[in-house]
Amino acid sequence: MKQILSQSTLLTAASLVAVVTGDEYTHRYKKGDRVDLWVNKVGPYANPQEAYEYYTLPYCAPDTKHHPSNENGAFNALKAHSIGERLGGHALRHSGHDLLFADDKGGVLETCTTEKLTDEQTALFAKAANDQWFYQMYVDDLPVWGMVGEMLPDLDAAKSEKFGSDLSHLEEAVAKHAREGGALTPYVYTKRTLVVSYNEDRVVKVDLTSDPSSLKEVKKGMALTFELDIQWAKTNTPFHSRFDRYLDHAFFKHQIHWFSIFNSFMMVLFLMGLVALILLRTLRKDYARYALNHGPGGRDLEMAEQHNDHHGSDDEDEDVDENGKPLLDEGGRPSGPAGRMGVEDSGWKQVHGDVFRAPKFLPLLAAILGTGWQLVTLVMGVVLFAVAGPLHGEVHEERGEVLHAILVFYSLSSIVAGYASGSYFKLYFATTPAGRSKGGAAAGGTTQWQLTMGLTVLLLPTILVSILSVLNFIALCYQTIYYIPFLVLLKLFFLWVFVSVPLCILGTLLGRHAKLGGKKSDPFPCRVNAIPRPIPDDVQWYGVPANLIPFAGLLSFGSIFIELYYILTSLWNYKFYHVYGFLLGVYAILCLVVCMTTVIVVYFSLNSENYLWQWTAFYSGSSTALYVFLYSIYYFVFKTSMNGLVQTSFYFGYMLLISLGVGTLCGTLGHWSANKFVRTIFQNVKVD
C-alpha cells in the first residue's frame, strides 16, 4: 500500500513539474490555463540575508483544491531550482492559490482561516510587524513584494478620527500617536489584492496591494482570516519590456554616474601622461648617460663611480640636455664630467644583474598570479555575458543567472590559472639555487612543481570554503533560506573535482612545457648574478615601496568607488543592477589605472636600487582591496540599517571575499604591467 501511495505521489509530482515547465519556461498561456503563484521568502526588510521560508510565519493554506487536506494538492510543493538559484537564497514553494489565465469572472476571492494563535505564533507575527518583515512572491517569474504587518496605535480610536475608516493615512496616524507617547501594537494585513495584467497570451505585469482596512491586531487565541483577491486585466505593454518597471533608471543612469566615468577617464589620461613622461623623458636621459660610458670619449664605469665618490653626483643632470642628448663643448665632444671620465649608471641600471632574480616564495606567488589570471578571465567573461543579455536573455530577469555564469566561467578558466602559474614558475625557477645546480634541478624542481600545482588548485577554493562554511553554519543554525543544502554542496564538489581540478592540472602541465624565451635560450634580457646585490637603506621616502603602495591603491580605488556604490546598493538594497555597459567601462579603466600606477611604483623602487619588484608590483595593485573593504565598513555603518548576527556575518563575509578577489585581480594586473615595463627598459641595455 505504501509503495502504491509513493508511486502515485511521484506521478503527481512529475505531472505537476511537467505542467509548470511547459508554461513558465515558454511564458505562454491559453485562457483557463493554470498560472502558479509561488511564495519565496519572508524576513526583515533591513536584513536581505536574514530571510526565511514563507510559511515560517503561521499563514494558513488557501481553501482551494490544493489545500493540504486534499490528496492531489500542490500546496507547499517545492519548485525545481538550479544551483544558481539555491546559492542566491531562493526557495520557491507553491502558494496553493488557484490562478486561471485571463479569468473573466471579475475577480476571485480565496480565503482561509488559521487555527487559534498560540503564544509562539503570536510572538512570530508580533516580531514580523515590529521588525518590518516583508514577503516575496512570484507569478510567471515576475516578483512582487508586500509587508507582513505594521506597528500601530489603537485602530478603533484612529478610525473615529479624520483618518477615515480605510486608514489611508497610516503614517500620519502613527506619527500623531508617537508624539503623544502612546504604545504601539502589532497588526497584520489580512487582505491582499493581486492584479495580473496580460497581453494576449503572456503575463506582463503583476501588482500586489495590501488593504489597510484589513489590519488585524495580533492576540493570543485569536483566529485570523486571510483573503486574496485575484484580478485579471488586459494591457498593451509588450512582453519584452515587462521587466523595465523593476529597473531604477533614474538611480543607475544619474548624472553622477556619468560624471564618475568621465572623472575616471581623465585620471587614466593623467596617469598615461605620467608614465609617458617616465618612458620618454626620464628613461631617455638614463639611456643617454649610459651611452656616454661606451662612447669614444668615455671612461670605464669604475672610473665614473670613483669620480662620483670624490665629487658627488649633483651635476649628473648637466651632462645631457632636456631631450636627453649629451651636451657638447666647442670641439664637439661631450662636456662636463661625462666628457672627461664617463658617467655613473642610473639607479635602475645598477641592478641589471638582480632584477630578474626569482622572488621569495616563488610557488606561492606563482599560484596567486595563476588565481589572479583566472579571476581576470572570470570577471571579463561574466561581464561580457551580461552585456550580451539582449542576445540570450537579460541576466537580471532570471533568478540565479549571474551565479550560474560565475560557476561555469570559474570552472572553465581553471586552465588559465594552471597555465599562468606553471609558466611563471618555469620562468624563474632557473634563477633559484636549486635551478642552477644540476642535482637540485631534478630533485628540488619536482617538489617545487608539485607544490606550485597544489597551491594553484587549492588556494582559492580553500579560502572560499573556509568563509562560506562559517556563513553556512550560521544560516543553518538560524534556519534561513540562505544555507546551502547538502545536495548543492555535493554538486559543487563534483564540479570542482571533475572539471576545475583536471583543467587546472592540465594548464599547469602546459605552462611547464611552454617555450617562454622564443628563439633565445635565456628568457631574460639580462643575466642573473650568482651573488645578490645588497639593497641600500639610505634612500629618499619615495624610494621606499611601503610609502608608495598605499597611494597606488588609493588611485585605483578612486577610479571605481562610485561604481562600487552602485554595486553594493544592488547587492544589499533590493535593486536590480542592469547597467553592464558601465561596469565594462569601469573594469577597463580599473585595469589601466592599476597597470600605470604599478609601473610608477616599480620605477621609483628600481631607481632606489631595490630589485625586489615582483612582490612590490603585486602589493601595489592588490592594495586596492584594502580601500574596498574600508569602504564596505563605511557603507555598512552609514548607508544601511542592517543588524543582527546573521546579516552582519553575511555582509562582512561576502565583502571579505569580494575584497580578496579584487586584491588578487588587481595585484595580478599590476605584476603583469610591471613585468612588461622591466623587460622593456632592460632589453635596451647592453651589459658586457
C-alpha positions in Angstrom: 0.0 0.0 0.0 2.8 2.4 0.9 4.5 1.6 -2.5 1.3 2.4 -4.3 0.9 5.7 -2.5 4.5 6.7 -3.1 4.3 5.8 -6.8 1.1 7.9 -7.1 2.8 10.8 -5.3 5.8 10.7 -7.6 3.5 10.6 -10.7 1.5 13.5 -9.4 4.7 15.5 -8.7 6.1 14.6 -12.2 2.9 15.7 -13.9 3.0 18.9 -11.8 6.5 19.7 -12.9 5.7 18.9 -16.5 2.8 21.4 -16.5 4.8 24.1 -14.7 7.7 23.7 -17.1 5.5 23.9 -20.2 4.1 27.2 -19.2 6.6 29.1 -17.1 9.5 28.4 -19.5 7.7 29.5 -22.6 5.7 32.2 -20.8 2.7 31.5 -23.0 -0.8 30.5 -21.7 -4.2 29.8 -23.1 -7.4 31.0 -21.5 -8.2 29.0 -18.4 -4.6 27.6 -18.0 -3.3 27.4 -14.5 -0.8 30.1 -13.6 1.2 29.2 -10.5 1.7 31.7 -7.7 4.9 30.8 -5.8 5.9 32.1 -2.4 9.6 32.6 -1.8 10.6 34.2 1.5 9.8 36.4 4.4 12.3 38.4 6.5 13.3 41.8 7.9 13.5 44.5 5.2 16.7 45.9 6.7 18.4 42.4 6.5 18.4 40.9 3.0 20.2 37.7 4.0 18.1 37.1 7.1 15.3 35.5 5.1 13.1 32.5 6.0 10.7 30.3 4.1 7.3 32.0 3.6 5.4 29.5 5.8 7.7 30.1 8.7 5.1 32.6 9.7 1.8 31.0 10.7 0.0 31.8 7.5 -2.9 29.4 6.6 -3.3 27.4 3.5 -5.8 28.7 1.0 -9.1 26.9 0.9 -8.7 25.6 -2.7 -8.3 22.2 -4.3 -4.6 22.5 -3.4 -5.4 22.5 0.3 -3.1 20.1 2.3 -6.2 18.0 3.2 -6.7 17.2 -0.5 -4.8 14.3 -1.8 -3.5 15.9 -5.1 -3.0 19.4 -3.6 0.1 21.3 -4.8 0.3 23.4 -1.7 3.9 23.9 -0.4 5.4 21.8 -3.2 9.0 22.9 -3.7 9.8 24.3 -7.1 12.8 22.9 -9.0 15.8 25.1 -8.5 19.1 25.5 -10.3 22.4 25.6 -8.4 22.5 29.4 -9.0 19.0 29.8 -7.5 19.9 27.9 -4.4 23.1 29.8 -3.9 21.1 33.1 -4.4 18.8 32.2 -1.5 15.7 31.2 -3.4 13.3 28.6 -2.1 10.1 28.9 -4.0 7.1 26.8 -2.8 3.6 26.6 -4.2 1.2 29.0 -2.5 -1.8 26.7 -3.1 -3.8 29.5 -4.7 -5.7 28.9 -8.0 -4.9 31.4 -10.8 -6.6 30.7 -14.1 -5.2 32.7 -17.0 -7.5 35.6 -18.2 -10.3 34.7 -15.9 -13.3 36.8 -16.8 -15.2 36.3 -13.6 -14.3 39.8 -12.4 -12.1 38.6 -9.6 -11.7 35.5 -7.5 -11.6 35.8 -3.7 -9.8 33.0 -2.0 -9.9 32.8 1.8 -8.5 30.7 4.6 -8.7 30.9 8.4 -5.9 30.0 10.8 -6.2 28.0 13.9 -6.2 29.9 17.2 -2.9 31.5 17.6 -0.6 30.1 20.2 1.9 32.1 22.2 4.7 31.2 19.8 2.7 32.1 16.7 1.6 35.4 18.2 5.2 36.2 19.0 6.2 35.4 15.4 3.6 37.8 14.0 4.5 40.4 16.5 8.2 40.2 15.7 7.4 40.4 12.0 5.4 43.6 12.5 7.9 45.1 14.8 11.0 44.4 12.6 9.2 45.3 9.3 9.2 41.9 7.7 8.2 41.7 4.1 7.4 38.7 1.9 8.1 37.9 -1.7 6.0 36.0 -4.3 6.5 35.1 -8.0 3.9 35.0 -10.8 5.3 33.8 -14.1 8.9 34.7 -12.9 7.8 38.3 -12.0 8.4 39.2 -8.4 6.0 41.0 -6.1 6.6 42.2 -2.5 4.3 43.1 0.4 4.6 43.9 4.1 3.5 41.4 6.7 2.2 44.0 9.1 2.6 47.3 10.9 3.1 48.6 14.4 0.2 50.9 15.1 -1.7 52.7 17.8 -5.3 51.7 18.8 -7.0 51.4 15.4 -10.5 51.8 16.8 -9.6 55.2 18.1 -7.8 56.1 14.9 -10.8 55.2 12.7 -13.0 57.6 14.7 -10.7 60.5 13.8 -10.1 62.3 10.5 -8.0 59.4 9.1 -11.1 57.6 7.8 -12.3 54.0 8.1 -9.9 52.8 5.4 -6.9 54.2 7.4 -5.3 55.6 4.2 -3.1 57.9 6.2 -1.4 55.3 8.4 1.8 57.2 8.7 0.1 60.3 9.9 -1.8 58.3 12.5 1.3 56.7 13.7 3.2 60.0 13.8 0.4 61.6 15.9 0.3 58.7 18.3 4.1 58.8 18.7 4.0 62.5 19.6 1.5 61.7 22.3 3.8 59.0 23.7 1.5 56.1 23.3 2.5 52.4 22.9 2.3 50.6 19.5 0.5 47.3 18.9 1.4 44.7 16.2 -1.1 44.4 13.4 -1.0 42.1 10.3 -2.6 42.6 6.9 -5.3 40.0 6.3 -6.5 41.0 2.8 -4.3 41.4 -0.3 -5.3 42.2 -3.9 -3.3 40.6 -6.8 -3.8 42.2 -10.2 -2.3 40.3 -13.1 -2.1 42.2 -16.4 -1.7 40.2 -19.6 -1.1 41.0 -23.3 -2.7 38.3 -25.5 -1.2 35.0 -24.2 1.6 36.4 -21.9 1.7 37.8 -18.4 3.4 41.2 -18.5 2.6 42.9 -15.2 1.8 41.9 -11.6 0.7 44.2 -8.8 0.1 43.3 -5.2 -1.5 45.7 -2.7 -2.4 45.2 0.9 -5.7 46.7 2.2 -5.1 49.0 5.3 -8.6 48.4 6.5 -7.9 44.7 6.8 -5.3 45.2 9.5 -6.0 42.9 12.5 -4.4 43.1 15.9 -2.3 40.0 16.8 -3.6 38.4 20.0 -3.2 35.0 21.6 -6.1 32.7 21.0 -7.4 34.7 18.0 -8.1 33.1 14.6 -7.1 35.3 11.6 -8.9 35.1 8.2 -6.7 35.9 5.2 -8.1 36.8 1.8 -6.5 37.1 -1.6 -8.5 38.9 -4.3 -7.2 37.7 -7.7 -8.0 40.0 -10.7 -7.0 40.0 -14.4 -6.6 43.0 -16.6 -5.7 43.5 -20.2 -2.7 45.7 -21.2 -0.9 46.9 -24.3 2.6 46.7 -22.6 4.8 44.5 -24.8 6.2 41.3 -23.3 9.9 42.1 -23.9 9.7 45.3 -21.7 7.8 43.7 -18.8 10.8 43.8 -16.5 11.6 47.5 -17.1 9.4 48.6 -14.2 11.7 46.9 -11.8 14.8 48.8 -13.1 15.6 52.0 -11.4 16.8 54.0 -14.4 16.8 57.3 -12.5 19.2 55.9 -9.9 21.6 53.9 -12.1 21.7 56.4 -15.0 22.0 59.5 -12.9 24.4 62.3 -13.9 26.7 61.4 -11.1 27.2 58.0 -12.7 28.1 59.5 -16.0 30.4 62.1 -14.3 32.2 59.3 -12.4 33.0 57.6 -15.7 34.3 60.9 -17.1 36.4 61.5 -14.0 37.9 58.1 -14.1 38.7 58.6 -17.8 40.5 61.8 -17.0 42.5 60.1 -14.3 43.6 57.5 -16.9 44.8 60.2 -19.3 46.8 61.8 -16.4 48.4 58.6 -15.5 49.2 57.8 -19.1 50.9 61.2 -19.4 52.9 60.5 -16.3 54.0 57.1 -17.5 54.8 58.5 -20.9 57.0 61.2 -19.2 58.9 58.4 -17.4 59.4 56.4 -20.5 60.1 59.2 -23.0 62.0 61.7 -20.9 63.5 60.2 -17.7 64.5 56.9 -19.3 65.8 58.7 -22.4 68.2 60.7 -20.2 69.2 57.5 -18.4 70.0 55.8 -21.7 71.9 58.8 -22.9 74.1 58.9 -19.8 74.8 55.2 -20.0 75.7 55.5 -23.7 78.4 58.0 -22.7 80.3 55.3 -20.9 80.7 53.3 -24.1 81.3 56.3 -26.5 84.7 57.5 -27.9 85.3 60.0 -25.1 84.0 57.8 -22.4 85.8 56.1 -19.5 85.4 52.8 -17.7 82.4 52.5 -15.4 84.6 52.1 -12.4 86.4 55.4 -13.1 83.0 57.1 -13.2 82.0 55.6 -9.9 85.3 56.7 -8.3 84.8 60.2 -9.6 81.3 60.4 -8.2 82.5 59.1 -4.9 85.0 62.0 -4.7 82.9 64.8 -6.2 79.4 63.7 -5.7 76.7 63.4 -8.4 74.9 66.7 -8.1 75.9 67.7 -11.7 74.6 64.5 -13.3 71.7 66.3 -14.9 74.2 68.8 -16.6 75.6 66.0 -18.9 72.5 66.0 -21.1 70.0 68.5 -22.5 66.3 68.5 -21.9 65.9 66.0 -24.8 68.3 63.5 -23.2 71.2 64.2 -25.7 74.8 64.7 -24.4 75.9 68.4 -24.1 78.8 69.1 -26.4 81.7 71.6 -26.0 83.1 73.9 -28.7 85.1 70.9 -30.1 82.1 68.7 -30.5 83.0 66.5 -27.5 80.8 65.7 -24.5 81.2 68.4 -21.9 81.3 68.3 -18.1 82.2 65.3 -16.0 80.6 63.0 -18.6 83.0 64.1 -21.3 86.0 63.8 -19.0 85.6 60.4 -17.5 82.1 59.0 -18.2 79.0 59.0 -16.1 77.5 56.8 -13.4 74.8 54.4 -14.3 71.4 55.4 -13.2 69.9 53.7 -10.2 67.8 51.2 -12.0 70.6 50.3 -14.4 72.9 49.2 -11.5 70.5 46.3 -10.6 70.6 44.7 -14.0 72.2 41.6 -12.6 69.5 41.1 -9.9 66.3 42.4 -11.4 65.3 39.1 -12.9 66.2 37.1 -9.8 63.4 34.7 -8.6 61.2 36.3 -6.0 60.8 34.9 -2.5 58.1 32.2 -2.0 58.1 31.5 -5.8 55.5 28.7 -5.7 53.1 30.9 -3.6 53.5 33.9 -5.9 53.0 31.7 -9.0 49.8 30.2 -7.5 48.5 33.7 -6.6 49.2 35.1 -10.0 47.6 32.0 -11.6 44.5 32.5 -9.5 44.6 36.2 -10.4 44.5 35.5 -14.1 41.7 33.1 -13.5 39.7 35.9 -11.8 40.6 38.4 -14.6 39.2 35.9 -17.2 36.2 35.1 -15.0 35.2 38.7 -14.5 35.7 39.6 -18.1 33.6 36.6 -19.2 30.8 37.2 -16.8 30.6 41.0 -17.7 30.6 40.2 -21.4 28.0 37.6 -20.9 25.8 40.2 -19.1 26.5 42.8 -21.7 25.3 40.4 -24.4 22.0 40.0 -22.5 19.8 41.2 -25.4 21.0 38.2 -27.4 20.4 35.4 -24.9 18.2 37.0 -22.3 18.8 39.6 -19.7 20.6 38.1 -16.7 18.7 40.2 -14.2 15.5 38.7 -15.3 16.4 35.2 -14.4 16.9 34.1 -10.8 20.5 32.8 -10.2 21.6 33.5 -13.8 24.7 35.5 -12.7 25.8 33.0 -10.1 25.3 30.2 -12.7 27.5 32.0 -15.1 30.2 32.6 -12.4 30.3 28.8 -11.7 30.7 28.0 -15.4 33.4 30.6 -16.1 35.2 29.7 -12.9 35.4 26.0 -13.9 36.4 26.6 -17.5 39.0 29.3 -16.5 40.8 26.9 -14.2 43.1 26.0 -17.2 44.1 29.7 -17.3 45.1 29.5 -13.7 47.2 26.4 -14.2 48.9 27.7 -17.3 49.7 31.1 -15.7 51.2 29.6 -12.5 53.1 26.9 -14.4 54.7 29.2 -16.9 55.6 31.8 -14.3 57.2 29.1 -12.1 59.2 27.8 -15.0 60.3 31.3 -16.0 62.0 32.0 -12.6 62.9 28.5 -11.3 66.1 28.5 -13.3 67.4 31.5 -11.4 67.0 29.8 -8.0 69.8 27.9 -6.3 68.0 24.6 -6.9 67.5 25.5 -10.5 71.2 26.3 -11.0 72.5 23.1 -9.5 72.2 20.0 -11.8 71.2 17.7 -9.0 68.8 20.2 -7.3 67.1 21.0 -10.6 65.8 17.4 -10.8 65.1 16.6 -7.2 64.1 20.0 -5.8 62.4 21.0 -9.1 59.9 18.1 -8.9 58.9 19.0 -5.4 58.5 22.7 -6.2 56.4 21.9 -9.2 54.1 19.7 -7.2 53.8 22.5 -4.5 53.0 25.1 -7.2 50.4 22.9 -8.7 48.8 22.0 -5.4 48.7 25.7 -4.3 47.1 26.7 -7.6 44.4 24.0 -7.2 43.6 24.6 -3.6 44.3 28.3 -2.8 41.1 30.0 -3.9 38.8 27.0 -3.1 40.3 26.8 0.4 39.5 30.5 1.1 36.0 30.2 -0.3 35.2 27.0 1.6 36.6 28.4 4.9 34.4 31.6 4.8 31.3 30.1 3.3 31.4 27.2 5.8 31.1 29.6 8.7 28.3 31.5 7.0 26.5 28.3 6.1 26.7 27.1 9.7 25.2 30.4 10.9 22.4 30.2 8.3 21.7 26.6 9.3 21.5 27.5 13.0 19.0 30.3 12.3 17.2 28.2 9.7 17.3 30.9 7.0 16.9 30.0 3.3 20.5 31.2 2.6 22.0 28.0 3.8 23.4 25.8 1.1 21.8 22.3 1.1 23.9 19.2 1.2 22.9 18.1 -2.4 24.0 21.5 -3.7 27.3 21.2 -1.9 27.8 17.7 -3.4 27.1 19.1 -6.9 29.6 21.9 -6.4 32.2 19.4 -5.1 31.8 17.2 -8.2 32.0 20.2 -10.4 35.3 21.2 -8.8 36.8 17.6 -8.7 35.8 16.5 -12.2 36.0 19.8 -14.2 38.0 22.5 -12.3 40.9 20.4 -10.9 41.7 18.5 -14.1 41.7 21.7 -16.2 44.0 23.3 -13.6 46.4 20.4 -13.7 46.3 20.4 -17.5 47.0 24.1 -17.6 50.0 23.7 -15.2 51.5 21.0 -17.4 51.0 23.1 -20.5 52.7 26.0 -18.7 55.6 23.8 -17.6 56.4 22.8 -21.2 55.7 26.2 -22.8 58.5 27.9 -24.7 59.0 31.2 -22.9 62.2 32.5 -24.4 61.3 32.4 -28.0 64.3 31.8 -30.2 66.7 32.7 -27.3 67.6 30.1 -24.7 67.6 32.7 -22.0 64.1 34.2 -21.4 65.5 37.3 -19.7 67.3 40.3 -21.3 70.0 40.3 -18.6 71.9 37.5 -16.9 71.3 37.0 -13.2 74.3 37.3 -10.9 75.1 34.4 -8.6 75.5 36.6 -5.5 72.6 39.0 -4.7 73.4 42.7 -4.6 72.8 44.5 -1.3 69.9 46.8 -1.2 70.7 50.3 0.1 68.8 51.6 3.1 69.5 55.3 2.9 67.0 56.3 0.1 64.5 59.0 -0.3 61.0 58.4 1.1 59.6 58.0 -2.4 62.1 55.2 -3.0 60.6 53.0 -0.2 57.9 50.7 -1.7 55.8 50.8 1.5 55.4 54.5 1.2 54.2 54.4 -2.4 51.9 51.3 -2.3 49.1 53.0 -0.4 49.0 55.8 -2.9 48.8 53.4 -5.8 45.8 51.6 -4.2 44.1 54.9 -3.4 44.3 56.0 -7.1 42.9 52.7 -8.2 40.1 52.8 -5.7 39.3 56.4 -6.7 38.6 55.2 -10.3 35.9 52.7 -9.2 34.4 53.8 -5.9 31.3 55.4 -7.5 30.6 52.2 -9.4 31.3 50.3 -6.2 28.5 52.2 -4.5 26.0 51.2 -7.2 27.1 47.6 -7.0 26.8 47.5 -3.2 23.4 49.1 -3.4 22.3 46.4 -5.8 23.6 43.6 -3.5 22.2 44.9 -0.2 19.3 47.2 -1.1 17.0 45.2 -3.4 17.9 46.9 -6.7 18.4 45.1 -10.0 21.8 46.0 -11.4 21.4 46.3 -15.2 24.0 48.9 -16.5 26.6 46.3 -17.5 28.0 48.7 -20.1 29.0 51.0 -17.3 30.5 48.0 -15.5 32.6 47.0 -18.5 33.9 50.5 -18.9 34.8 50.9 -15.3 36.5 47.4 -15.4 38.7 48.6 -18.3 39.5 51.8 -16.5 40.5 49.9 -13.4 42.8 47.7 -15.4 44.5 50.7 -16.9 44.9 52.6 -13.7 46.3 49.6 -11.8 48.8 48.9 -14.6 50.1 52.5 -14.8 50.3 53.2 -11.0 52.2 49.9 -10.6 54.7 50.9 -13.3 55.3 54.2 -11.5 55.8 52.5 -8.1 58.2 49.9 -9.6 60.2 52.6 -11.4 60.8 54.5 -8.2 61.8 51.3 -6.4 64.3 50.3 -9.1 65.7 53.8 -9.2 66.4 53.3 -5.5 68.3 50.1 -6.4 65.6 47.9 -4.9 65.3 45.0 -7.4 62.7 43.1 -5.4 60.0 44.4 -7.7 57.8 41.3 -8.1 56.0 41.4 -4.7 56.1 45.2 -4.7 54.2 45.2 -8.0 51.7 42.7 -6.7 51.2 44.6 -3.4 50.8 47.9 -5.4 47.8 46.6 -7.3 46.3 44.5 -4.5 46.3 47.4 -2.1 43.1 48.5 -3.8 41.4 45.7 -1.8 42.1 47.4 1.5 40.2 50.5 0.4 37.4 48.4 -0.9 37.0 46.7 2.5 37.3 50.0 4.4 34.6 51.5 2.1 32.4 48.5 2.8 32.6 49.3 6.5 31.6 52.9 5.8 28.7 51.7 3.7 27.5 49.3 6.4 27.5 51.9 9.1 26.1 54.9 7.2 24.2 53.5 4.2 22.3 50.6 5.7 20.2 49.6 8.7 21.5 46.1 9.0 21.6 44.5 12.4 21.9 41.1 14.0 24.5 38.3 13.8 23.1 36.7 10.6 23.2 39.8 8.5 26.4 41.2 9.9 28.2 37.9 9.3 26.9 37.6 5.7 27.7 41.2 4.9 31.3 41.2 6.1 31.9 37.6 5.0 30.8 38.4 1.4 32.7 41.7 1.4 35.8 40.0 2.6 35.6 37.6 -0.3 34.9 40.5 -2.7 37.9 42.4 -1.4 40.2 39.4 -1.6 39.1 38.8 -5.2 39.6 42.5 -6.1 43.0 42.4 -4.5 44.2 39.3 -6.3 42.9 40.5 -9.6 44.4 44.0 -9.3 47.7 42.6 -8.0 48.0 40.2 -10.9 47.4 43.1 -13.4 49.9 45.2 -11.6 52.5 42.5 -11.7 51.9 41.9 -15.4 52.3 45.6 -16.3 55.5 45.8 -14.1 56.9 42.8 -15.8 56.4 44.3 -19.2 57.9 47.6 -18.1 61.0 46.0 -16.5 61.6 43.8 -19.6 61.2 46.8 -21.9 63.8 49.1 -20.1 66.4 46.4 -19.6 66.3 44.8 -23.1 67.7 48.1 -24.4 70.7 47.9 -22.0 73.9 46.3 -23.3 75.8 44.6 -20.5 79.3 43.4 -21.0 
